[in-house]
Amino acid sequence: MSVSFLAQRAVKLLVTLASIVIFIQGAFVIVTHQVLTKTFLTHDPIRMQKHLDRSKKSFIILLITILTIVAPSGVRITTDNRSIPKNTMVKDLRTGGIISSMKQKSVLISNHQIYTDWVFLWWLAYTGDLAGNVYIMLKNSLAKIPIMGYGMRNYNFIFMNRKWSKDRINLANHLGNLDHNARGVGRLAGKHPSLDIASGKEVWSDNGAATKDHRQIRWPYTLIIFPEGTNLSANTREKSRVFSEKANLPIFNNLVLPRVTGLRFSLQELRNSCEVVYDTTIGYSGVKQNEYGQDIYQLSNIFLRGHSPDLVDIYIRAFNLKDIPLDDEEEFTKWLLDVWHEKDKLLDTFYAKGSFDLDPNTHQVTTGTCKIKSSEVAQFLILPLLSLAALVAKILRSFC
């Protein structure tokens, strides 16, 4: 083996170890912040929520910090300016990142290719200063992970059993709370629902005006939903094909058939507060048509081996909630399948040309780097650097 090869391997190993140390120490800092918040601010729910939101923002800062060190990705965001105002996404010429002005209360739907799709979408919310207001639906088993599960429960993420009979009430209660806080008439405004003992459903009364608290009246949210419910893979594609043939539904080239019930229910529950539904389509460099991103960009490959996409393509368009047929299941199903058909055609173009290749007269393309502010990166590097300094000092003393 050459010296240069061994040096490259050594550097790669050091970077991997550094990312592990940064993640462990960063997670410890976040959870400690949450414990202190819930211990000392229980008497002040608004300040407590602001601190928990700050800890939520800290988590995506931690993840992007590690990605920036291990394997930075470029981003190319294409916005449909027929539904999204021009310059909603702009490049920060000073840092190379992206700054956005997305709506404060939104539902964001997307295709699902790799396990870190939600990381890039959460980062997208970060560009609009909404990282502390992101909500994600996750498998119930993830809530039981030591330490991490505790942290995610404090984020009020929605943990699902994937059985609608169980998930319906759980989802209704979470979304009811989200909706009422967003309108200034929820728990954070000092109001509380009654409980239907038989069903376990929280019943809200919308009587009364929003509380005029100078610290926060209405609470924003970005709810991220993957209607497919799972990553695209050989297994899920085949299951989707078989089901679609039996049910006489479309078979997509690049997508799994979306699930109607959960998305429709969520939009109905949030109809009084949601300003917009963002439809995003994600494509990754290095993945060819009929390949599977989840096989190429596995979690371990990304965070430990530095194998992440060089470029993440995100197409965004917007729908007004009043234009979506929520009250007619058949019409809503048709609407969602039409959205997925258009998304499938976009991905056909992406795999053929390497971009979405849309009309520049109606679409704006913004390129940058998936990164965060340097000042916010520092909060997760100080502790590891101090630890490293202490270790080096100890080693040097041992030689003295």
Salt bridges, closest charged atoms under 4 A:
ASP44 OD2 - ARG215 NH1 3.04
ASP80 OD1 - ARG82 NE 2.90
ASP80 OD1 - HIS363 NE2 3.97
ASP117 OD2 - HIS112 ND1 2.74
ASP129 OD1 - LYS57 NZ 3.77
ASP179 OD2 - HIS180 ND1 3.71
ASP179 OD2 - ARG183 NH2 2.78
GLU202 OE2 - ARG187 NH2 2.97
ASP206 OD1 - HIS180 NE2 2.63
ASP206 OD2 - ARG183 NH2 3.34
ASP213 OD2 - ARG215 NH2 3.24
GLU238 OE2 - ARG241 NH2 2.51
GLU245 OE2 - ARG241 NH1 2.87
ASP279 OD2 - ARG317 NE 2.93
ASP279 OD1 - LYS343 NZ 2.45
ASP313 OD2 - ARG76 NH2 2.79
ASP323 OD1 - LYS322 NZ 3.54
ASP327 OD1 - ARG271 NH1 3.09
ASP338 OD2 - LYS334 NZ 3.08
GLU342 OE1 - ARG317 NH2 2.65
ASP357 OD2 - LYS353 NZ 2.72
GLU376 OE2 - LYS57 NZ 2.98
